[in-house]
Amino acid sequence: MGVVSLVTAPENLWDNDKGIYVFGDKFNSEFPYNGANFHEDWEYPASIGLYELDNTGFDNTYCGVRLFGAYSRALPAKSFACFFRGKYGVEQIEYPFFGENYVTPFNSLVLRNGGQDWNRARMRDALVSKLAIDHGLKVDCMNMKPVVLYLNGEYWGCYYIREK
């Protein structure tokens, strides 16, 4: 399992007025907390790095980061979408996230928290997709790669790199 480091200015995450990981001041107190900052599609500059057990990966690639998902945004562990855009330095990332025989480059990726399964096994969604891919089912599936996520240097848990 690899390690992903995602770094952005702390206020992009935690500031009450503009932070994407907090409630803010204008939210409904009932789930899914409509009006909360985490329901906004705000995107901020960030840096992402991937460090694999075999010493491959990449350092400090600049991207835009925003929260990903619908109802899962209201959960304590949130998913992130990373966008590679020219304004951040690179328009695409060329890396074999899902093996050498898989399509690259990528314009965006998702760091998924496990969705509605975030506080249980955290693997059901990824497992079903992997089984469908491995057994040749004729359905569209997003590939996945399990990783440990560090957010601004702090351990954030087990996540999955997913295609976007």
Beta strands, then each sheet from edge to edge (+ up, - down):
strand 1: 2-7
strand 2: 44-51
strand 3: 57-68
strand 4: 79-83
strand 5: 108-112
strand 6: 144-151
strand 7: 154-163
sheet 1: 1+ 2- 3+ 4- 5+ 7- 6+ 1+
end
